[in-house]
Amino acid sequence: MNRWMALGLVMALGGMAATAQAQGTITDGTDSMVYTPVSTFDATDGPTTQLTVGGALQTYQVWFFVRGAGLAAERPLPAPDTATYVGAVATLGWTNFLGTGLRGTLVYTLASSGPGTAQLGAELTVTNPGATSIAIELFAYVDVDAAGTNLNDSAALVDGFIDVTDATTTIRISGLGSVPDAYQVGPYPTFLRSLQDATPTNLDGSGLPFGPGDFALAVQWGVAVPAAGSLTRGLVLSVAGPAPPSVCGNGIVETGETCDDGFADACGTCNVDCTGGGSGASCGDGVVCPELEACDDGFTDACGSCNVDCMAAGTGSTCGDGSLCMETEACDDGFTDACGTCNADCTAAGTASTCGDGDRCEETEACDDGFTDACGTCNADCTAAGAAATCGDGVVCAETETCDDGFTDACGACNADCTAAGAGSTCGDGDLCDETEACDDGNTSDGDGCSMACEVEVAMDAGVPDAGPTDTDAGTTMDTDAGTVMDTDAGTMMGVDAATTMDPDGGVVIGTDAGGGGTSDGGCSCRAGSSGSPAGGAFAGLIVLGLVLARRRRRA
């Protein structure tokens, strides 16, 4: 009694009353009671207080009747003026029930004490605000449907309590606040009708043992409510049913279980059927153990979809950062291009690089100018800068030169900066083009030291044949007599005078005095140098001397 009253007092003092409402539910753990009022309590029905314990309905009605204070027969309490539901406590209130001038407060309190076990207390407090006491008869009515059925209930008086049983469930009914004056048991709805007719009913302690059948019970107190005072009467229904089937994975260690970590799997702290320890969890095995892991992407690194200890999301991965994230990348060479060791999206090997294709692969090439030679901007194997090109060295550097004829002038096959074809050359224009001309004397005539093809000419003997035994012609060729060598007129050529001879019979050959000077009829422009120079004269003299000696040998 004190426990029920104390619990109701604590809830009331806590100030947690909800707004008044007609219908409501109280709960404790998995057990509950739902109160549903009715506007008229007829002969077969009334307000319901459906108590569910262990997943099964245990009661249909727990209600109160009153007689006296002007009521000739007992009448059920009407729907309450106020109703509040807070946690496991429901409080219903009347300011003047049934016109008796009395006030009433009915408190239902639910307390679960284990699987399939709970207690429901129903306490009615009657308050008399008047100056004189009021005598009344109070009745508490109970319709029990043990274990969720209404036709298989049996009842007996056991140790001063009424026990109602149905197969595996027992509901014990006892007085609260005071032992009732009387009780009576009967089948529903016949017994209920006797409390609702116009004839007063006084309970006679009959009806036990009962059943099986649809059990109904009423208890009666004859009381006098003191002036400006109150009194409390009520019942306690103690339900002791079978424990509900154990549910492995609900986080509650139930019958047949040694553990329950809230999950029905083999990992964690409890195994799949809650009969022993679990296998724990292994971060990185790719199997999420929800008890211990938030995620598991199959790896124990910080990247990917899960972090290193499987407790939070990973950092993902960035292709091209040079850090391989095995969850999402097949490779990562530090670049996001298709070449090198990894492709552009890090999903497969990259394409090999080719030095000289003009497409630089940063992973493997320092440069690539599109050529595989040592010149230009890149060397032959694309590992360093190339050697600069030198126009006029005769070597074409394809990167920077279109041609190179070995010269840095505008004529010939290449122009002065090796960027285009040269202007060629014109023999006889007096402009020597080293690439294509040995000489250019400004004309295209032969016999003047520079031929019509701009090639250097060698002088021949124009003297009279001597009397030598082997000279049979009368011409003027390579003769050392008095005739003038290499000159057909009276002029002096290559410094030849009558005093200078290289012929035993007195002919004049290649005189070396100061006469004439090295040209004939205007002179010859030759690459060998001026005919007036000592080196040029000596060279010409050696040529003529060779021819003379050869001729002497023929004569001999």
C-alpha positions, 0 to 999 in steps of 0.5 A: 500500500505504501509503495503505491501511495508513495509512487503516486505522491512522487508523480504528483509533487513532480508537477509533471501532469499533462493537460486533461484529456479523455483517453490516455496511456501509461507505460512502464518498460514494455508494459502499458495500460490504456484508459478509454472513457465512455459517456454512458455506462450501459448494462454490458459495457463501460470505461475500459482500463486495458492492462497489457503485461508481457505482450498479452492483455490481462484486464478489460475493466478496473472501475468504481461504483458508489451508492449512498449520499442520495443514490438509492442503488450503486452507480458507476463513476462517470467520465472524469472532469480531468485526466492526466497521464504522466509516465506510469501514472494516470490521474482522473478527477471529479469535482462532484461525482454523481451529484453527491457533493463528493470529490474524487481522484482515481489514480492508476499506477503501473509498475513492471518488475520483470518480463511478464510481471507487473502490478497495477494499482487503482486507488480512489480517494473520496473527499468530503468538502462539507461540514458533516460526514457522508456515509457511502458504499464503495465498490471496485469492479474488475473484469479479468482476461488473463493471458489475453483470453476471456473464457478460460479464467479460473479463480480461487481464494488463496491465503486471503487473496483472489488468484485468477489463473489462465494456463500460464498466467496468474493475476492476484487481486488484493485490497489497497488501503483497507481490507474490503468488507465483502467480495463476490465473483460471477461471470461477465456480463451477468455479474456486471448487470447486477451492479447496474440495475435499480436494486441495491446490491450487497456482495455476499462472498460467493462465487469462488472457486470460479471457472473456467469462464469469463471472470468478473469480481467486485469488492465492497467497502461501507465507509463514512467520509468525514466532514472536510476530510477524505478516505482512500480505497482501492485494489492491486492486481499483480500479474505473474505471467510467463516471461515473454520469449527471449529476443536475442538482439534487443539489448536485454538479457532474458531467459536463456541468454547469457548476454545481449549486446543489442545485435543478433550477429556474431561480432561485438560482445555477444554472439548471434544467439546470445549464448556466449561472447561475440567475436569482437570486430576487426577494423579493415576486414570489410565487415561492419560490426554495428556494435563496435564500428561505424563503417568498414571499407576493408582497409585500415587507412584514413582515406576512402569511405572509412577512417583508420579505426572504423569509427567515422567516415574516411577522408576520401582520395585525391587522384594525382596527389601521389598518395595511393588510396587502395580503396578507390585508386589502382595507382597514383603517380602524382599527376592527373594525366594519361601518361606515366605509370598511372592514368588520368583518373588513377584507375589503371596504368598510364600510357608510356611516354615517347621522347620526341612526340612533342607531348611532354610527360611530366612523370618521365620527361624533363622536356620534349621538343618533338625531336630526338636529337641533341639540339633544340630546346630538349636533348636526345632522350628528353632528360635535359635542355638541348644544345643550341643550334648554330646556323652555318655549321652545316648541320640542320637542327630541325627544331630551329633551322629549315636548312644549313648549307655551312655558311651564314650568307644569303646566297647558296642553298640556305639564307643567312639565318638558316630559316629559309632557302638561300638566294642561290648564286649567279656566275659573272655577277662579280659577287663571289658565293663561297658555297657554289663559286670558286671565283667570279670576275664579273664576266662569263668569259674564259681565258681570263683566269676565271672561267665562264662557270666561275672556276679558276683557270690555269695559264697555257704556253703561247710561245713559238716551238723551238728546234728541239727534236721532239717538238714538231708543231709550230704552234705557240705552246709551252715553248721556251724560245724567244716567243712570249709564253702564255701571252699571245700579244706583245703584252707582258703576263705574270711579270714575264720579260725577255730577260727571264727564261727557264728555257735553255734555248733562250725562250722567255718563261714566267719572268719575275720582274716587276713588270705587268703585275698578275693580270691580263687584260684586266686581271683575274679575281680568284679565290687563290689570291691576287696574282701579284702576290709572291705565293700566287706567282710561285704556284703558277710558276710551279704549274708551268714548270711541271708542264715544261719538264713533261714536254722535255721528257717527250722530246728526249 
